[in-house]
């Protein structure tokens, strides 16, 4: 965790240098003229929070206007997302959305209190972040095939932890057990820190979490990393295989991006998207993000909207095939 925070601090120092593009004076006068609230729907200190703070620092440096983070955690991110969905659509309340809030929640909650497709205006992706499959060091496996074989040989199912039902650390495990033909028992926790503590202590057997958070733990020996959930190996950990190398077709990455309430003026949405492209689109920032396992992925609002729609279709199918019942 210290490694992650140190890298994040370095990224924050780079924000001022990368946000140099200026927009016409009229656009700058229109927005922002007062404090902008960025809602992070998860606890402080996690990957989503880190991306939110990177964005806040960059925007404050550019506009000299307060941008503040509000962590509204709970219910797999849906509490914070619902709060933004009900906010005034004026560009002064924005959401750092993830696969959990914008693609998974509609299918695992009976009433997430918002419509992920209709209640938000997509602005831009920040970055894509592979998840990492990790196991407790107490487990006698070092590869994905060994993990599957071990799980099949046991009379009792292995236990996995996640940072909440319907989170982006929950669904990869459901996909994994379905494709591997094994049975796992789910134990949800409140945060990634709680999962890591349970994993290192042997209270759960395996977990999936952002490589940004999990890789430093693996390097320290707190957990053992087996593979990444993306279809390609991560430049951050090139020696780690993909799960797809054992289970062809496996793909369960995580991503982080910015959303506004539906009805936010298009000019404001496009202005913020241009700022994100400037900040996250520089070679310097791309190189820094790779240090923490992330791939900078700024795109247009329309492209981001289409991306989120496709993600919802993909996770809808995963939830249906896994037989998960909304609660």
Protein Blocks (a to p, Z undefined) as FASTA:
>chain_A
ZZmmmmmmmmmmmmmmmmmbccdfklmmmpccbdcddddfbdehiaklmmmmmmmmmmmm
mnopacdddddeeehhlmmmmmmmmpccehpaccdddfklmmmmmmmcfbgopafklmpc
cfbdcbdcdddddddfkbccfbfklmmmmmmmpmbdcddddebehiaklmmmmmmmmmno
pacdddddfbfklmmmmmmnopafbdcddfklmmmmmmnomaccfbdcbfbdcfklmmbc
cfklmmghiacdddddddddehiafklmmmmmmmmmmmmmpmklmmmmmmnopacfbdcf
klmmmmmmmmmmmmmmmmmmnopacZZ
